[in-house]
Amino acid sequence: QLQASGGGLVQAGGSLRLSCAASGRTFTFVIMGWFRQAPGNEREFVAAIRRSSGMTYYADSVKGRFTISRDNAKNTVYLQMDSLKPEDTAVYYCAADPQLRTAVAAGGYDYWGQGTLVTVSS
């Protein structure tokens, strides 16, 4: 129901854009977000956006470099990642929920995509 795409290999300083398309639901997700998990690390919050207002949330580590946006007509959320660093290397997961419980914690999301790998080389 959440299909993430856009990962790949990029050099440090480069850019990638991730997409997450939601489908198959009859209700509307009110919050959609991105999390990432590097090998040996816990899954961490990256960014989130409220579907109706467009309010955004960012982890401090990506603020100013990543931009989250949404296209409500397409039920799609995007993550534009600029000035990428090797430490951004991780599997990126999109997540969504029909309720707004918490935007910045994995526990606030019941629906998850399959993940897309982002590798940033130095």
HUJOWO-V948656 format. One record per run of one state. SS is the DSSP state (H for helix, E for strand, L for the rest). FROM is the first residue (numbers start at 0). TO is the last residue. Records with the same first field share a line. If there is no record, write none. Layout:
BEGIN
SS->FROM-TO / FROM-TO
END
This chain:
BEGIN
L->0-0 / 5-6 / 11-14 / 22-29 / 37-42 / 50-54 / 58-64 / 74-74 / 81-84 / 88-88 / 97-104 / 108-109 / 112-114 / 121-121
E->1-4 / 7-10 / 15-21 / 30-36 / 43-49 / 55-57 / 65-70 / 75-80 / 89-96 / 110-111 / 115-120
H->71-73 / 85-87 / 105-107
END
